Amino acid sequence: MLLLQLLLPLLPVSLPLPLLPVSLPLPLLLLLLLLLLLLLLLLLLLYYYYYYYYYYYYYYYYYFYYYYYYYYYYYYYYYFYYYYYTTTTATTTTNYYCYYYYYYYL
């Protein structure tokens, strides 16, 4: 607060001039205002389009990866189920070593 009181006398006394001069005719001012509003609307639409497209894309990206990992673990669920089945029901160790060779070089 003290810093603000010290800096207040350093501010200029006169306010800066407006961006548009007052002497412009009214139709031109309205046209410029309309163009400015259209520009703002365009920027807003682009922002919302980018925002929703970005999250829509990443939603399906993670959706794809969800299903990718779902099928990945689904595959390995059946893979380890097959591994358990072959190691517990095999009469020889040949099936186990062949399966380990398949697992190692997969």
N, CA, C and O atoms as CSV, one atom per row, in Angstrom:
chain,resi,resn,atom,element,x,y,z
A,1,MET,N,N,0.833,-1.199,0.000
A,1,MET,CA,C,0.000,0.000,0.000
A,1,MET,C,C,0.879,1.266,0.000
A,1,MET,O,O,0.580,2.242,-0.688
A,2,LEU,N,N,1.937,1.227,0.764
A,2,LEU,CA,C,2.843,2.367,0.811
A,2,LEU,C,C,3.528,2.566,-0.544
A,2,LEU,O,O,3.759,3.694,-0.980
A,3,LEU,N,N,3.841,1.465,-1.189
A,3,LEU,CA,C,4.462,1.553,-2.507
A,3,LEU,C,C,3.503,2.177,-3.526
A,3,LEU,O,O,3.926,2.951,-4.385
A,4,LEU,N,N,2.230,1.842,-3.430
A,4,LEU,CA,C,1.241,2.431,-4.323
A,4,LEU,C,C,1.103,3.934,-4.076
A,4,LEU,O,O,0.963,4.701,-5.029
A,5,GLN,N,N,1.139,4.361,-2.826
A,5,GLN,CA,C,1.059,5.785,-2.517
A,5,GLN,C,C,2.294,6.535,-3.015
A,5,GLN,O,O,2.210,7.706,-3.384
A,6,LEU,N,N,3.416,5.864,-3.023
A,6,LEU,CA,C,4.625,6.502,-3.529
A,6,LEU,C,C,4.633,6.593,-5.052
A,6,LEU,O,O,5.201,7.528,-5.615
A,7,LEU,N,N,4.001,5.620,-5.726
A,7,LEU,CA,C,4.007,5.608,-7.180
A,7,LEU,C,C,2.883,6.423,-7.801
A,7,LEU,O,O,2.958,6.748,-8.985
A,8,LEU,N,N,1.865,6.757,-7.062
A,8,LEU,CA,C,0.751,7.525,-7.609
A,8,LEU,C,C,1.154,8.892,-8.157
A,8,LEU,O,O,0.654,9.266,-9.218
A,9,PRO,N,N,2.031,9.666,-7.500
A,9,PRO,CA,C,2.423,10.960,-8.094
A,9,PRO,C,C,3.219,10.828,-9.393
A,9,PRO,O,O,3.307,11.784,-10.164
A,10,LEU,N,N,3.794,9.662,-9.639
A,10,LEU,CA,C,4.581,9.480,-10.851
A,10,LEU,C,C,3.712,9.192,-12.078
A,10,LEU,O,O,4.187,9.295,-13.209
A,11,LEU,N,N,2.444,8.834,-11.862
A,11,LEU,CA,C,1.552,8.555,-12.983
A,11,LEU,C,C,1.230,9.829,-13.749
A,11,LEU,O,O,1.164,10.906,-13.156
A,12,PRO,N,N,1.028,9.722,-15.059
A,12,PRO,CA,C,0.700,10.935,-15.822
A,12,PRO,C,C,-0.674,11.474,-15.447
A,12,PRO,O,O,-1.579,10.729,-15.072
A,13,VAL,N,N,-0.796,12.761,-15.558
A,13,VAL,CA,C,-2.051,13.407,-15.156
A,13,VAL,C,C,-3.122,13.196,-16.217
A,13,VAL,O,O,-4.277,12.923,-15.887
A,14,SER,N,N,-2.755,13.319,-17.467
A,14,SER,CA,C,-3.748,13.179,-18.527
A,14,SER,C,C,-3.887,11.710,-18.923
A,14,SER,O,O,-2.904,10.969,-18.959
A,15,LEU,N,N,-5.099,11.309,-19.215
A,15,LEU,CA,C,-5.347,9.947,-19.658
A,15,LEU,C,C,-4.949,9.802,-21.116
A,15,LEU,O,O,-4.990,10.785,-21.856
A,16,PRO,N,N,-4.570,8.621,-21.550
A,16,PRO,CA,C,-4.214,8.448,-22.975
A,16,PRO,C,C,-5.427,8.615,-23.874
A,16,PRO,O,O,-6.567,8.412,-23.456
A,17,LEU,N,N,-5.163,8.981,-25.086
A,17,LEU,CA,C,-6.243,9.188,-26.055
A,17,LEU,C,C,-6.878,7.850,-26.410
A,17,LEU,O,O,-6.205,6.820,-26.380
A,18,PRO,N,N,-8.168,7.851,-26.746
A,18,PRO,CA,C,-8.801,6.586,-27.132
A,18,PRO,C,C,-8.251,6.082,-28.463
A,18,PRO,O,O,-7.656,6.832,-29.237
A,19,LEU,N,N,-8.467,4.790,-28.706
A,19,LEU,CA,C,-7.935,4.194,-29.929
A,19,LEU,C,C,-8.634,4.732,-31.173
A,19,LEU,O,O,-7.988,4.986,-32.189
A,20,LEU,N,N,-9.951,4.905,-31.096
A,20,LEU,CA,C,-10.695,5.439,-32.234
A,20,LEU,C,C,-10.995,6.907,-32.010
A,20,LEU,O,O,-11.438,7.288,-30.926
A,21,PRO,N,N,-10.770,7.706,-32.977
A,21,PRO,CA,C,-11.126,9.126,-32.796
A,21,PRO,C,C,-12.637,9.305,-32.803
A,21,PRO,O,O,-13.366,8.518,-33.407
A,22,VAL,N,N,-13.081,10.318,-32.143
A,22,VAL,CA,C,-14.512,10.592,-32.010
A,22,VAL,C,C,-15.082,11.145,-33.316
A,22,VAL,O,O,-16.290,11.078,-33.541
A,23,SER,N,N,-14.244,11.677,-34.154
A,23,SER,CA,C,-14.726,12.346,-35.361
A,23,SER,C,C,-15.142,11.380,-36.479
A,23,SER,O,O,-15.592,11.835,-37.531
A,24,LEU,N,N,-15.006,10.077,-36.286
A,24,LEU,CA,C,-15.442,9.139,-37.316
A,24,LEU,C,C,-16.958,9.138,-37.428
A,24,LEU,O,O,-17.643,9.333,-36.425
A,25,PRO,N,N,-17.498,8.923,-38.621
A,25,PRO,CA,C,-18.951,8.883,-38.756
A,25,PRO,C,C,-19.538,7.658,-38.067
A,25,PRO,O,O,-18.851,6.658,-37.858
A,26,LEU,N,N,-20.772,7.747,-37.731
A,26,LEU,CA,C,-21.445,6.686,-36.985
A,26,LEU,C,C,-21.521,5.368,-37.760
A,26,LEU,O,O,-21.274,4.324,-37.157
A,27,PRO,N,N,-21.845,5.347,-39.055
A,27,PRO,CA,C,-21.864,4.054,-39.757
A,27,PRO,C,C,-20.511,3.360,-39.786
A,27,PRO,O,O,-20.433,2.135,-39.695
A,28,LEU,N,N,-19.445,4.145,-39.913
A,28,LEU,CA,C,-18.116,3.549,-39.898
A,28,LEU,C,C,-17.775,2.996,-38.515
A,28,LEU,O,O,-17.163,1.934,-38.404
A,29,LEU,N,N,-18.163,3.700,-37.482
A,29,LEU,CA,C,-17.945,3.197,-36.129
A,29,LEU,C,C,-18.722,1.898,-35.890
A,29,LEU,O,O,-18.208,0.956,-35.287
A,30,LEU,N,N,-19.960,1.865,-36.370
A,30,LEU,CA,C,-20.759,0.653,-36.214
A,30,LEU,C,C,-20.181,-0.509,-37.016
A,30,LEU,O,O,-20.197,-1.654,-36.565
A,31,LEU,N,N,-19.678,-0.210,-38.192
A,31,LEU,CA,C,-19.047,-1.250,-39.001
A,31,LEU,C,C,-17.788,-1.792,-38.334
A,31,LEU,O,O,-17.552,-3.000,-38.322
A,32,LEU,N,N,-16.995,-0.900,-37.786
A,32,LEU,CA,C,-15.793,-1.350,-37.074
A,32,LEU,C,C,-16.145,-2.164,-35.834
A,32,LEU,O,O,-15.481,-3.150,-35.515
A,33,LEU,N,N,-17.181,-1.745,-35.152
A,33,LEU,CA,C,-17.632,-2.496,-33.989
A,33,LEU,C,C,-18.156,-3.870,-34.384
A,33,LEU,O,O,-17.899,-4.858,-33.697
A,34,LEU,N,N,-18.878,-3.930,-35.474
A,34,LEU,CA,C,-19.381,-5.209,-35.968
A,34,LEU,C,C,-18.242,-6.130,-36.388
A,34,LEU,O,O,-18.270,-7.328,-36.102
A,35,LEU,N,N,-17.247,-5.579,-37.060
A,35,LEU,CA,C,-16.083,-6.383,-37.438
A,35,LEU,C,C,-15.310,-6.876,-36.218
A,35,LEU,O,O,-14.811,-8.002,-36.198
A,36,LEU,N,N,-15.221,-6.045,-35.231
A,36,LEU,CA,C,-14.556,-6.458,-33.999
A,36,LEU,C,C,-15.327,-7.569,-33.312
A,36,LEU,O,O,-14.730,-8.525,-32.819
A,37,LEU,N,N,-16.626,-7.455,-33.274
A,37,LEU,CA,C,-17.442,-8.506,-32.669
A,37,LEU,C,C,-17.353,-9.812,-33.457
A,37,LEU,O,O,-17.301,-10.895,-32.874
A,38,LEU,N,N,-17.338,-9.701,-34.775
A,38,LEU,CA,C,-17.182,-10.908,-35.587
A,38,LEU,C,C,-15.817,-11.564,-35.383
A,38,LEU,O,O,-15.703,-12.789,-35.355
A,39,LEU,N,N,-14.816,-10.756,-35.244
A,39,LEU,CA,C,-13.492,-11.292,-34.973
A,39,LEU,C,C,-13.446,-11.996,-33.617
A,39,LEU,O,O,-12.869,-13.076,-33.490
A,40,LEU,N,N,-14.044,-11.388,-32.628
A,40,LEU,CA,C,-14.094,-12.023,-31.315
A,40,LEU,C,C,-14.897,-13.329,-31.335
A,40,LEU,O,O,-14.540,-14.309,-30.682
A,41,LEU,N,N,-15.975,-13.311,-32.094
A,41,LEU,CA,C,-16.777,-14.528,-32.226
A,41,LEU,C,C,-15.993,-15.626,-32.932
A,41,LEU,O,O,-16.062,-16.793,-32.545
A,42,LEU,N,N,-15.264,-15.259,-33.945
A,42,LEU,CA,C,-14.432,-16.235,-34.645
A,42,LEU,C,C,-13.351,-16.813,-33.735
A,42,LEU,O,O,-13.108,-18.020,-33.735
A,43,LEU,N,N,-12.720,-15.959,-32.975
A,43,LEU,CA,C,-11.706,-16.445,-32.033
A,43,LEU,C,C,-12.310,-17.344,-30.968
A,43,LEU,O,O,-11.712,-18.345,-30.573
A,44,LEU,N,N,-13.486,-16.985,-30.513
A,44,LEU,CA,C,-14.170,-17.822,-29.522
A,44,LEU,C,C,-14.538,-19.179,-30.099
A,44,LEU,O,O,-14.380,-20.206,-29.440
A,45,LEU,N,N,-15.026,-19.178,-31.320
A,45,LEU,CA,C,-15.366,-20.449,-31.963
A,45,LEU,C,C,-14.139,-21.310,-32.220
A,45,LEU,O,O,-14.175,-22.528,-32.043
A,46,LEU,N,N,-13.076,-20.681,-32.630
A,46,LEU,CA,C,-11.838,-21.442,-32.819
A,46,LEU,C,C,-11.311,-22.003,-31.507
A,46,LEU,O,O,-10.812,-23.127,-31.459
A,47,TYR,N,N,-11.424,-21.227,-30.461
A,47,TYR,CA,C,-10.973,-21.696,-29.151
A,47,TYR,C,C,-11.790,-22.905,-28.702
A,47,TYR,O,O,-11.231,-23.913,-28.268
A,48,TYR,N,N,-13.123,-22.801,-28.809
A,48,TYR,CA,C,-13.960,-23.916,-28.375
A,48,TYR,C,C,-13.812,-25.126,-29.287
A,48,TYR,O,O,-13.866,-26.266,-28.827
A,49,TYR,N,N,-13.628,-24.880,-30.571
A,49,TYR,CA,C,-13.401,-25.998,-31.484
A,49,TYR,C,C,-12.101,-26.709,-31.127
A,49,TYR,O,O,-12.067,-27.938,-31.064
A,50,TYR,N,N,-11.040,-25.958,-30.897
A,50,TYR,CA,C,-9.763,-26.568,-30.524
A,50,TYR,C,C,-9.881,-27.287,-29.186
A,50,TYR,O,O,-9.369,-28.395,-29.025
A,51,TYR,N,N,-10.549,-26.662,-28.234
A,51,TYR,CA,C,-10.673,-27.250,-26.900
A,51,TYR,C,C,-11.419,-28.574,-26.956
A,51,TYR,O,O,-10.952,-29.570,-26.403
A,52,TYR,N,N,-12.581,-28.599,-27.622
A,52,TYR,CA,C,-13.364,-29.823,-27.664
A,52,TYR,C,C,-12.731,-30.855,-28.584
A,52,TYR,O,O,-12.795,-32.051,-28.302
A,53,TYR,N,N,-12.127,-30.420,-29.665
A,53,TYR,CA,C,-11.455,-31.371,-30.548
A,53,TYR,C,C,-10.267,-31.998,-29.830
A,53,TYR,O,O,-10.015,-33.195,-29.964
A,54,TYR,N,N,-9.536,-31.185,-29.065
A,54,TYR,CA,C,-8.374,-31.694,-28.341
A,54,TYR,C,C,-8.802,-32.753,-27.333
A,54,TYR,O,O,-8.225,-33.840,-27.297
A,55,TYR,N,N,-9.802,-32.452,-26.518
A,55,TYR,CA,C,-10.230,-33.421,-25.519
A,55,TYR,C,C,-10.997,-34.573,-26.139
A,55,TYR,O,O,-10.957,-35.687,-25.617
A,56,TYR,N,N,-11.696,-34.333,-27.242
A,56,TYR,CA,C,-12.371,-35.413,-27.951
A,56,TYR,C,C,-11.331,-36.389,-28.502
A,56,TYR,O,O,-11.497,-37.606,-28.418
A,57,TYR,N,N,-10.260,-35.834,-29.066
A,57,TYR,CA,C,-9.196,-36.687,-29.595
A,57,TYR,C,C,-8.519,-37.459,-28.473
A,57,TYR,O,O,-8.276,-38.658,-28.612
A,58,TYR,N,N,-8.216,-36.807,-27.383
A,58,TYR,CA,C,-7.542,-37.512,-26.309
A,58,TYR,C,C,-8.467,-38.461,-25.581
A,58,TYR,O,O,-8.008,-39.443,-24.997
A,59,TYR,N,N,-9.771,-38.186,-25.603
A,59,TYR,CA,C,-10.704,-39.146,-25.032
A,59,TYR,C,C,-10.646,-40.447,-25.823
A,59,TYR,O,O,-10.580,-41.533,-25.247
A,60,TYR,N,N,-10.670,-40.327,-27.143
A,60,TYR,CA,C,-10.595,-41.530,-27.942
A,60,TYR,C,C,-9.199,-42.113,-27.954
A,60,TYR,O,O,-9.031,-43.314,-28.168
A,61,TYR,N,N,-8.203,-41.290,-27.730
A,61,TYR,CA,C,-6.841,-41.803,-27.600
A,61,TYR,C,C,-6.737,-42.687,-26.372
A,61,TYR,O,O,-6.226,-43.804,-26.449
A,62,TYR,N,N,-7.219,-42.193,-25.239
A,62,TYR,CA,C,-7.172,-43.007,-24.035
A,62,TYR,C,C,-8.191,-44.137,-24.094
A,62,TYR,O,O,-7.987,-45.192,-23.493
A,63,TYR,N,N,-9.281,-43.922,-24.814
A,63,TYR,CA,C,-10.249,-44.983,-25.015
A,63,TYR,C,C,-9.607,-46.118,-25.807
A,63,TYR,O,O,-9.789,-47.296,-25.500
A,64,PHE,N,N,-8.852,-45.731,-26.834
A,64,PHE,CA,C,-8.130,-46.726,-27.616
A,64,PHE,C,C,-7.096,-47.426,-26.744
A,64,PHE,O,O,-6.958,-48.648,-26.796
A,65,TYR,N,N,-6.375,-46.656,-25.948
A,65,TYR,CA,C,-5.377,-47.296,-25.112
A,65,TYR,C,C,-6.019,-48.106,-24.004
A,65,TYR,O,O,-5.442,-49.094,-23.551
A,66,TYR,N,N,-7.192,-47.711,-23.563
A,66,TYR,CA,C,-7.898,-48.534,-22.584
A,66,TYR,C,C,-8.210,-49.891,-23.194
A,66,TYR,O,O,-7.984,-50.935,-22.583
A,67,TYR,N,N,-8.738,-49.853,-24.418
A,67,TYR,CA,C,-9.037,-51.117,-25.051
A,67,TYR,C,C,-7.776,-51.843,-25.485
A,67,TYR,O,O,-7.747,-53.072,-25.535
A,68,TYR,N,N,-6.738,-51.088,-25.799
A,68,TYR,CA,C,-5.463,-51.736,-26.128
A,68,TYR,C,C,-4.935,-52.478,-24.904
A,68,TYR,O,O,-4.539,-53.639,-25.002
A,69,TYR,N,N,-4.930,-51.816,-23.763
A,69,TYR,CA,C,-4.447,-52.486,-22.565
A,69,TYR,C,C,-5.436,-53.528,-22.080
A,69,TYR,O,O,-5.058,-54.520,-21.456
A,70,TYR,N,N,-6.708,-53.293,-22.374
A,70,TYR,CA,C,-7.684,-54.303,-22.001
A,70,TYR,C,C,-7.412,-55.595,-22.771
A,70,TYR,O,O,-7.398,-56.681,-22.191
A,71,TYR,N,N,-7.199,-55.470,-24.073
A,71,TYR,CA,C,-6.903,-56.660,-24.848
A,71,TYR,C,C,-5.497,-57.163,-24.561
A,71,TYR,O,O,-5.221,-58.357,-24.682
A,72,TYR,N,N,-4.621,-56.261,-24.184
A,72,TYR,CA,C,-3.265,-56.669,-23.828
A,72,TYR,C,C,-3.296,-57.561,-22.588
A,72,TYR,O,O,-2.717,-58.648,-22.578
A,73,TYR,N,N,-3.971,-57.093,-21.552
A,73,TYR,CA,C,-4.051,-57.904,-20.348
A,73,TYR,C,C,-4.973,-59.098,-20.540
A,73,TYR,O,O,-4.782,-60.139,-19.911
A,74,TYR,N,N,-5.963,-58.955,-21.396
A,74,TYR,CA,C,-6.831,-60.069,-21.723
A,74,TYR,C,C,-6.022,-61.169,-22.410
A,74,TYR,O,O,-6.200,-62.357,-22.141
A,75,TYR,N,N,-5.132,-60.742,-23.301
A,75,TYR,CA,C,-4.249,-61.697,-23.967
A,75,TYR,C,C,-3.328,-62.357,-22.958
A,75,TYR,O,O,-3.154,-63.576,-22.971
A,76,TYR,N,N,-2.737,-61.554,-22.083
A,76,TYR,CA,C,-1.827,-62.145,-21.113
A,76,TYR,C,C,-2.567,-62.920,-20.036
A,76,TYR,O,O,-1.988,-63.810,-19.413
A,77,TYR,N,N,-3.822,-62.603,-19.806
A,77,TYR,CA,C,-4.600,-63.424,-18.887
A,77,TYR,C,C,-4.740,-64.825,-19.457
A,77,TYR,O,O,-4.512,-65.815,-18.761
A,78,TYR,N,N,-5.113,-64.902,-20.715
A,78,TYR,CA,C,-5.210,-66.213,-21.331
A,78,TYR,C,C,-3.834,-66.815,-21.569
A,78,TYR,O,O,-3.682,-68.036,-21.596
A,79,TYR,N,N,-2.844,-65.972,-21.739
A,79,TYR,CA,C,-1.478,-66.459,-21.924
A,79,TYR,C,C,-0.994,-67.151,-20.660
A,79,TYR,O,O,-0.451,-68.254,-20.722
A,80,PHE,N,N,-1.184,-66.513,-19.520
A,80,PHE,CA,C,-0.750,-67.141,-18.278
A,80,PHE,C,C,-1.677,-68.281,-17.877
A,80,PHE,O,O,-1.261,-69.233,-17.217
A,81,TYR,N,N,-2.915,-68.174,-18.277
A,81,TYR,CA,C,-3.806,-69.300,-18.056
A,81,TYR,C,C,-3.314,-70.510,-18.847
A,81,TYR,O,O,-3.326,-71.629,-18.334
A,82,TYR,N,N,-2.892,-70.302,-20.063
A,82,TYR,CA,C,-2.343,-71.367,-20.881
A,82,TYR,C,C,-1.020,-71.865,-20.303
A,82,TYR,O,O,-0.734,-73.062,-20.325
A,83,TYR,N,N,-0.229,-70.947,-19.791
A,83,TYR,CA,C,1.039,-71.317,-19.156
A,83,TYR,C,C,0.793,-72.201,-17.942
A,83,TYR,O,O,1.476,-73.209,-17.761
A,84,TYR,N,N,-0.162,-71.837,-17.122
A,84,TYR,CA,C,-0.479,-72.645,-15.937
A,84,TYR,C,C,-1.019,-74.004,-16.357
A,84,TYR,O,O,-0.677,-75.024,-15.758
A,85,TYR,N,N,-1.848,-74.018,-17.370
A,85,TYR,CA,C,-2.451,-75.257,-17.823
A,85,TYR,C,C,-1.397,-76.195,-18.400
A,85,TYR,O,O,-1.451,-77.400,-18.157
A,86,THR,N,N,-0.447,-75.671,-19.152
A,86,THR,CA,C,0.560,-76.544,-19.761
A,86,THR,C,C,1.590,-77.004,-18.736
A,86,THR,O,O,2.117,-78.110,-18.861
A,87,THR,N,N,1.890,-76.197,-17.736
A,87,THR,CA,C,2.896,-76.625,-16.767
A,87,THR,C,C,2.317,-77.599,-15.749
A,87,THR,O,O,3.042,-78.441,-15.219
A,88,THR,N,N,1.032,-77.495,-15.474
A,88,THR,CA,C,0.463,-78.395,-14.467
A,88,THR,C,C,-0.017,-79.708,-15.066
A,88,THR,O,O,-0.073,-80.716,-14.361
A,89,THR,N,N,-0.362,-79.721,-16.344
A,89,THR,CA,C,-0.877,-80.954,-16.940
A,89,THR,C,C,0.137,-81.657,-17.825
A,89,THR,O,O,-0.137,-82.747,-18.327
A,90,ALA,N,N,1.315,-81.050,-18.030
A,90,ALA,CA,C,2.313,-81.688,-18.901
A,90,ALA,C,C,2.945,-82.873,-18.182
A,90,ALA,O,O,3.247,-82.806,-16.990
A,91,THR,N,N,3.137,-83.942,-18.914
A,91,THR,CA,C,3.769,-85.124,-18.328
A,91,THR,C,C,5.281,-85.018,-18.406
A,91,THR,O,O,5.986,-85.631,-17.605
A,92,THR,N,N,5.791,-84.242,-19.369
A,92,THR,CA,C,7.247,-84.053,-19.486
A,92,THR,C,C,7.569,-82.568,-19.369
A,92,THR,O,O,6.673,-81.724,-19.381
A,93,THR,N,N,8.834,-82.266,-19.258
A,93,THR,CA,C,9.263,-80.872,-19.158
A,93,THR,C,C,9.514,-80.257,-20.528
A,93,THR,O,O,9.879,-79.084,-20.616
A,94,THR,N,N,9.329,-81.017,-21.587
A,94,THR,CA,C,9.586,-80.489,-22.934
A,94,THR,C,C,8.601,-79.378,-23.274
A,94,THR,O,O,8.974,-78.366,-23.867
A,95,ASN,N,N,7.354,-79.571,-22.897
A,95,ASN,CA,C,6.331,-78.574,-23.177
A,95,ASN,C,C,6.643,-77.267,-22.439
A,95,ASN,O,O,6.442,-76.183,-22.987
A,96,TYR,N,N,7.127,-77.366,-21.211
A,96,TYR,CA,C,7.478,-76.182,-20.437
A,96,TYR,C,C,8.615,-75.408,-21.097
A,96,TYR,O,O,8.549,-74.182,-21.188
A,97,TYR,N,N,9.662,-76.104,-21.561
A,97,TYR,CA,C,10.789,-75.414,-22.171
A,97,TYR,C,C,10.418,-74.833,-23.538
A,97,TYR,O,O,10.885,-73.753,-23.897
A,98,CYS,N,N,9.595,-75.533,-24.288
A,98,CYS,CA,C,9.139,-74.974,-25.557
A,98,CYS,C,C,8.297,-73.726,-25.320
A,98,CYS,O,O,8.378,-72.750,-26.066
A,99,TYR,N,N,7.503,-73.778,-24.286
A,99,TYR,CA,C,6.662,-72.616,-23.997
A,99,TYR,C,C,7.503,-71.462,-23.475
A,99,TYR,O,O,7.214,-70.310,-23.799
A,100,TYR,N,N,8.529,-71.727,-22.681
A,100,TYR,CA,C,9.427,-70.681,-22.202
A,100,TYR,C,C,10.179,-70.062,-23.387
A,100,TYR,O,O,10.390,-68.849,-23.422
A,101,TYR,N,N,10.580,-70.885,-24.347
A,101,TYR,CA,C,11.236,-70.366,-25.539
A,101,TYR,C,C,10.290,-69.442,-26.316
A,101,TYR,O,O,10.703,-68.400,-26.826
A,102,TYR,N,N,9.036,-69.834,-26.394
A,102,TYR,CA,C,8.041,-68.989,-27.064
A,102,TYR,C,C,7.830,-67.683,-26.302
A,102,TYR,O,O,7.715,-66.628,-26.925
A,103,TYR,N,N,7.776,-67.727,-24.972
A,103,TYR,CA,C,7.586,-66.539,-24.154
A,103,TYR,C,C,8.786,-65.598,-24.255
A,103,TYR,O,O,8.616,-64.380,-24.317
A,104,TYR,N,N,9.998,-66.157,-24.270
A,104,TYR,CA,C,11.198,-65.336,-24.267
A,104,TYR,C,C,11.386,-64.609,-25.599
A,104,TYR,O,O,11.849,-63.468,-25.612
A,105,TYR,N,N,11.047,-65.224,-26.679
A,105,TYR,CA,C,11.249,-64.611,-27.991
A,105,TYR,C,C,9.978,-64.017,-28.578
A,105,TYR,O,O,9.919,-63.758,-29.780
A,106,LEU,N,N,8.982,-63.801,-27.770
A,106,LEU,CA,C,7.723,-63.213,-28.253
A,106,LEU,C,C,7.872,-61.727,-28.519
A,106,LEU,O,O,6.913,-61.074,-28.929
